[in-house]
């Protein structure tokens, strides 16, 4: 699989992507594998995950960005399911993650 990019553009806004070896903690203390911070234009992904899972977490955070910027409402569960399905689709059909 390709490496997760260090920078992505979502809806015209550039986001830096940080792979971190530390589990991410949310503001309410929850332990996360990924997080998007719109106010900092940054996406964080826990780097110690298996590669396909890491891509799913990255895609999950990108979808949160699309959701926020595009004024969609996928919900957390919908975002998670959609991220897994998109990564699986791209891998199975050899559309760029190889």
HELIX and SHEET records of a PDB file:
HELIX    1   1 UNK A   38  UNK A   40  5                                   3    
HELIX    2   2 UNK A   51  UNK A   70  1                                  20    
HELIX    3   3 UNK A   75  UNK A   92  1                                  18    
SHEET    1   A 4 UNK A   7  UNK A  10  0                                        
SHEET    2   A 4 UNK A  13  UNK A  20 -1                                        
SHEET    3   A 4 UNK A  42  UNK A  46  1                                        
SHEET    4   A 4 UNK A  34  UNK A  37 -1                                        
SHEET    1   B 2 UNK A  24  UNK A  25  0                                        
SHEET    2   B 2 UNK A  31  UNK A  32 -1                                        
END                                                                             
